[in-house]
Amino acid sequence: MSNTLNALVEALRRLPGVGVKSASRMAFHLLQHDREGAQLLAQALQQATTRVRHCSLCHTFTEGEVCATCQDPQRDATKLCVVETPADQAAVERTGAFRGRYFVLMGKLSPLDGIGPRDIGLAKLFERATDGVVQEVILATNFTAEGEATAHVIGEALKQRGLRVTRLARGVPAGSELEYVDLGTIAHALVDRR
Amino acid sequence: MSNTLNALVEALRRLPGVGVKSASRMAFHLLQHDREGAQLLAQALQQATTRVRHCSLCHTFTEGEVCATCQDPQRDATKLCVVETPADQAAVERTGAFRGRYFVLMGKLSPLDGIGPRDIGLAKLFERATDGVVQEVILATNFTAEGEATAHVIGEALKQRGLRVTRLARGVPAGSELEYVDLGTIAHALVDRR
């Protein structure tokens, strides 16, 4: 294979979840059937890496100094929802059930991967949570081992600072039949019954 | 999400096998953890789309007028192996069992997808196969319905032109146990026994 083609396959392999076979298939597809798509992708990558940075208030991706959500005066500044990624933030937004503000960790605590409090901007979060306006912090990290640990660490630290800290409710998912729900979920739903 | 980020996700979705969730995950990964990789990928795409074209003899991807394999004087010009893609060519090369030349269709006949003889360069193939030097054409298209149909069409046309046409042998894969081999494969291996 030509060097240029090899370089393209190697570059595509850096994408998460893409091995050498997928990368070769992608390179073949782009060069044989969609050169316009390849050009578009090159431009989009170039623009995103130069323009996209982190919101100085909530750490999510934005092009300006402060993201649109943080700028929106309609938002309830007394409630701060902590999520792991912009995708999680989008999921919460789609519910339409939350009109407060966000803090996006852009990751989760993961000592085994060397990701500590500094990498997920906890100092910034604590600063923002204790600005005198925020009254409640809603922990909406994932319900995985690492997400739970991250929520625990943040929760303890914020409670010490006298803030009201809540966590998304655990329970039986909407539309599901008890027979097929795992035991841990049913046990949590029993404890948190209302 | 910002427009630049949306554009990146949309561009990544044009890659084969990538849906909106994978594309979002890729964009997040590149911007949060691997901006250098994103820059590299942008450059590689740019260079590949401007530099890579088709070999004028065998149609595979190359940067020059003629690819390295077609230029190699050590290759046996009397044998021409027809494959669907550069990846298939690489698979045949890795065996070390073929020292002839190749013709890469860059696809396969697929009437349902509107891919006809012109799209896979059959006129060029017939021209090359009947240059007076080629004595045997080995059909190494895939053993799928479309690959078989493509081999059939090419084979019939070349036989009419008086060429020797062979097809890769079908049979039991090396290292496999008969118990687990599908019936069609065993039936072919019986017919083609030697």
Interface residues (C-beta under 8 A of the other chain):
Chain A: M1 S2 N3 T4 L5 A7 L8 E10 A11 L12 R14 L15 P16 G17 S22 S24 R25 M26 A27 F28 H29 L30 L31 Q32 D34 R35 G37 A38 Q39 L40 L41 A42 Q43 A44 L45 Q46 Q47 A48 T49 R51 V52 F61 T62 E63 C67 T85 P86 A87 A90 M106 G107
Chain B: M1 S2 N3 T4 L5 A7 L8 E10 A11 L12 R14 L15 P16 G17 K21 S22 S24 R25 M26 A27 F28 H29 L30 L31 Q32 D34 R35 G37 A38 Q39 L40 L41 A42 Q43 A44 L45 Q46 Q47 A48 T49 R51 V52 F61 T62 E63 C67 T85 P86 A87 A90 M106 G107
